[in-house]
Amino acid sequence: MTERQPPLPPADMYRQNRTKLFSQGDIFADLPFNDLELSDDAERQARIIRVWRSNAMLITPTDAMRARGATDRYSGPPTRTVIPVLDLDKADVTDLERLTTVDGLFHYMYLPEDPVSKLRRSIAVLSMPTTVSAPLLERFERVTQLSVQGTRQLQLKLVEYSSSLTKRLEREDFNPWPD
C-alpha cells in the first residue's frame, strides 16, 4: 500500500484584497499567543507561563456574511479561531523535505513564500487553535488572504487533521464560500 500524499499547495496560494470581510484563510501579523500550565491542585487552575507573538491564520469557516448584507469586517460570530503561522526557518520541523515537497505533515500546512505580502516560507500549526474575539482581529494587520485554491488546501488539511481520514481527498472536493 502506498503512502497517502496530500497535494502540494497551489501555485496561486495567495491573493491580496480578495474581500474586505474577514474570511477563512486570512493571515494576520503579530498576534499574541500564550502557553498555559495547569496547576496540580484540585481546582486545575491554568496560568500563563509564556506569551509570544506570531502571524496567525483565521480558520473559522466563512459564513454567508455577504448574503446577509454584512458591511463591517467582523460581522459574524463574536469569536473566531486562529492558528499560529510560524516562519519555517525558525520552526523546529524534523521532516522539512516532506513538508515542502508534498505538504505531507499531519499537524502543519505548508505556506510558500509570498513576495507581495512579504510572507516568508511558513507553516500553519493546525494543532494549536486559539479563540479570539472578532473585534480584536480588527486591531491587527491582515497581511494577505488565501486564494480560493489556497482556501481549498486549508480546508483539505483541516479535514484531514481533525478527522484522521485515510480516504484520499482532493483539493477540488472542497468549495469555499464565495466571497
C-alpha positions as CSV (number, residue, x, y, z in Angstrom):
1,M,0.0,0.0,0.0
2,T,1.5,3.4,-1.0
3,E,1.6,6.2,1.5
4,R,-1.2,8.8,1.0
5,Q,0.2,12.1,0.0
6,P,-1.8,15.3,0.0
7,P,-1.4,17.7,-2.9
8,L,1.2,20.5,-2.8
9,P,-0.1,23.9,-2.1
10,P,-1.4,25.6,-5.2
11,A,0.9,27.9,-7.2
12,D,-1.8,30.7,-6.8
13,M,-1.9,30.3,-3.0
14,Y,-2.4,33.9,-2.1
15,R,-4.5,36.8,-3.3
16,Q,-4.3,40.3,-1.8
17,N,-7.6,42.2,-1.1
18,R,-10.0,39.4,-2.1
19,T,-12.6,40.9,0.2
20,K,-12.7,43.4,3.0
21,L,-14.7,40.9,5.1
22,F,-12.7,38.6,7.3
23,S,-12.6,35.1,5.7
24,Q,-11.3,31.7,6.4
25,G,-7.6,31.7,5.4
26,D,-6.9,35.4,6.2
27,I,-3.4,35.8,7.6
28,F,-2.8,38.5,10.3
29,A,0.5,39.9,11.5
30,D,1.9,39.6,15.0
31,L,-1.0,38.2,17.2
32,P,-0.2,37.3,20.8
33,F,-0.4,33.6,21.8
34,N,0.3,32.1,25.2
35,D,1.4,28.8,26.7
36,L,-0.6,27.6,29.7
37,E,0.3,25.4,32.6
38,L,-2.3,23.6,34.7
39,S,-1.8,23.6,38.5
40,D,-1.7,20.3,40.3
41,D,-4.4,21.2,42.8
42,A,-8.0,20.0,42.7
43,E,-9.2,23.2,41.0
44,R,-6.9,22.7,38.0
45,Q,-6.2,26.4,37.6
46,A,-4.4,27.5,34.4
47,R,-1.7,30.1,34.5
48,I,0.1,31.7,31.6
49,I,3.8,30.7,31.6
50,R,4.8,32.4,28.3
51,V,3.4,35.0,25.9
52,W,4.7,35.0,22.3
53,R,3.8,36.7,19.1
54,S,3.3,35.2,15.7
55,N,1.5,35.7,12.4
56,A,-1.9,33.9,12.6
57,M,-4.4,32.3,10.1
58,L,-8.1,32.6,10.6
59,I,-9.6,29.1,10.3
60,T,-13.2,29.8,11.4
61,P,-15.4,28.9,8.4
62,T,-16.6,31.8,6.4
63,D,-20.4,32.1,6.7
64,A,-22.8,33.8,4.4
65,M,-21.8,37.3,5.6
66,R,-22.1,38.9,2.2
67,A,-25.5,37.3,1.6
68,R,-26.7,38.7,4.9
69,G,-25.6,42.1,3.8
70,A,-22.6,42.4,6.2
71,T,-20.8,45.7,5.8
72,D,-18.1,45.6,8.6
73,R,-15.2,43.3,8.6
74,Y,-16.2,41.3,11.7
75,S,-19.9,41.0,11.4
76,G,-20.3,37.3,12.0
77,P,-19.6,35.1,15.0
78,P,-18.4,37.1,18.1
79,T,-15.4,34.8,18.4
80,R,-13.0,33.4,15.8
81,T,-10.4,30.7,15.8
82,V,-6.9,31.3,14.6
83,I,-3.8,29.2,14.4
84,P,-0.2,30.4,14.6
85,V,1.8,30.8,11.3
86,L,5.5,30.2,12.1
87,D,8.4,31.2,10.0
88,L,9.8,27.9,8.6
89,D,13.4,29.0,9.2
90,K,12.7,29.4,12.9
91,A,10.4,26.4,13.4
92,D,11.5,23.0,14.7
93,V,10.3,20.7,11.9
94,T,12.1,17.4,11.5
95,D,10.9,16.4,8.1
96,L,11.4,19.6,6.2
97,E,11.7,17.9,2.8
98,R,8.4,16.1,3.1
99,L,6.7,19.3,4.3
100,T,7.9,21.4,1.4
101,T,7.5,18.9,-1.4
102,V,4.2,17.2,-0.6
103,D,2.7,19.2,2.3
104,G,2.5,15.8,4.0
105,L,2.9,16.5,7.7
106,F,-0.3,15.9,9.6
107,H,-0.2,18.8,12.1
108,Y,1.0,21.5,9.7
109,M,0.1,23.3,6.5
110,Y,2.9,24.5,4.4
111,L,2.7,28.1,3.2
112,P,5.1,29.0,0.4
113,E,6.8,32.4,0.3
114,D,4.7,35.3,-0.9
115,P,6.9,38.3,-2.2
116,V,3.9,40.6,-2.5
117,S,2.9,40.4,1.2
118,K,6.5,39.7,2.3
119,L,5.3,36.5,4.0
120,R,8.3,34.2,4.4
121,R,8.1,30.4,3.9
122,S,5.9,29.3,6.8
123,I,3.9,26.6,8.4
124,A,0.4,27.0,9.8
125,V,0.2,24.9,13.0
126,L,-3.2,23.1,12.8
127,S,-2.8,21.6,16.3
128,M,-2.7,25.0,18.1
129,P,-6.1,26.6,17.7
130,T,-6.8,29.7,19.8
131,T,-10.1,31.6,20.2
132,V,-10.1,35.3,19.9
133,S,-12.8,37.9,19.9
134,A,-13.7,39.1,16.4
135,P,-13.2,42.8,17.2
136,L,-9.7,42.0,18.4
137,L,-8.7,41.0,14.9
138,E,-9.6,44.5,13.7
139,R,-6.6,45.7,15.7
140,F,-4.1,43.6,13.7
141,E,-2.9,44.0,10.1
142,R,-4.3,41.5,7.7
143,V,-1.1,40.6,5.7
144,T,-2.8,38.5,2.9
145,Q,-5.7,36.3,2.1
146,L,-5.6,32.8,0.7
147,S,-7.0,32.5,-2.8
148,V,-9.9,30.1,-3.4
149,Q,-7.4,27.3,-4.3
150,G,-5.4,28.2,-1.1
151,T,-8.6,28.0,0.9
152,R,-9.4,24.6,-0.6
153,Q,-5.9,23.4,0.5
154,L,-6.6,24.8,4.1
155,Q,-10.0,23.0,4.2
156,L,-8.4,19.8,3.0
157,K,-5.7,20.0,5.7
158,L,-8.3,20.8,8.4
159,V,-10.5,17.9,7.5
160,E,-7.5,15.5,7.3
161,Y,-6.2,16.8,10.7
162,S,-9.5,16.8,12.6
163,S,-10.9,13.5,11.3
164,S,-7.8,11.4,10.7
165,L,-9.4,10.3,7.4
166,T,-7.5,7.7,5.5
167,K,-9.5,8.2,2.3
168,R,-7.7,10.2,-0.3
169,L,-9.1,13.6,-0.6
170,E,-8.6,16.0,-3.4
171,R,-8.5,19.8,-3.2
172,E,-11.3,20.1,-5.7
173,D,-13.6,18.2,-3.2
174,F,-13.9,21.5,-1.3
175,N,-15.9,24.5,-2.2
176,P,-15.1,27.5,-0.1
177,W,-17.8,30.1,0.4
178,P,-17.6,32.6,-2.5
179,D,-17.0,36.0,-1.1
